[in-house]
Amino acid sequence: MKEGRIIVINPCGKTGEVVADSLRRHGLDVTLLTGPSARKDEPGFLRELHKEADKGDVAAIIPIFFPEVLSAHKNEFPGILIPLDSPEKIKLLDNKSSACALAAELGIPQPRFFTSPDEIETYPVVFKRPLGQGGDSVYFPKNRRALENLLKTESHPVVQEYIEGENVCVDTLRCPDGGFYAAAYRVLEPKGKGVSTLRAPADEPELSAICGKMLEHIDYHGICGFDFRRSITGETYFLEANPRFSGGLETTLASGLDLPWLLLHTQRF
């Protein structure tokens, strides 16, 4: 990678700051660039990015959200490292329906799927929109009426059995030279409502191997986070893949795996 500034774009929330802080600790000059959402306002997103890139001295661009948009426009930024695989592979992993289909193809255990409320005997269940992030894509309807109201808002949802237990996540990086890096952590559930920000490093070699298998199967290179659910009786189920830096990146860094630094120095896109 040539010398120059690193642009971290759409750094909404803490993840972008964690990426920037990691790179700055290595002496890199990092610019956090907010602005229009890549998915909601693609022209505005690209306009702001070109404006910043045209200032010169840019070595690399790292998106925090919606990497498929920048991936589709990489050729507009010649001479700048953009460590992203193709938009098709990113979308395959990011779309909850296609990611579940990939896991099924590889025989990876998943919670039971439902195609109709008539099949469901016990609530809550899990309702997922194929695209979306965090609170805008995953719901836990507690009864049939709540599920049916959600079904009216989405034509192709993923509806699955709710598994009592805890989430285990794996942050990964697969490199073009065959190198593979992974670090796992447990998500500690909040006592009340809301998304937990409490995480603890975990040793999960089997889950890391599953993640590597999925990425190798589609020959994906780059960053990808994986979510699994571990039941109270010990079974583990694949939930989803997120082809970008995860909200648990700080825990991954604390465990000794510096993914932002490795991403810039192992990719050859």
Buried (B, 14 or more C-beta within 10 A) or exposed (E): BEEBBBBBBBBEEEBBBBBBBBBEEEEBEBBBBEBBBBBEEBEEBBEBBEEBBEEEEBBBBBBBBBBBBBBBBBEEBEEBBBBBBBBEBBBBBBBBBBBBEBBEEEEBEBBEEBEEBEEBEEBBBBBBBBBBBEEEBBBEBEEEEBBEEBBEEBEEBBBBBBBEBBBBBBBBBBBBEEEBBBBBBBBEEEEEEEEBEEBEBBEBEEBBEBBBEBBEEEEBBBBBBBBBBBEEEEEBBBBBBBBBBBBBBBBBBBBEBBBBBBBBEBBEB
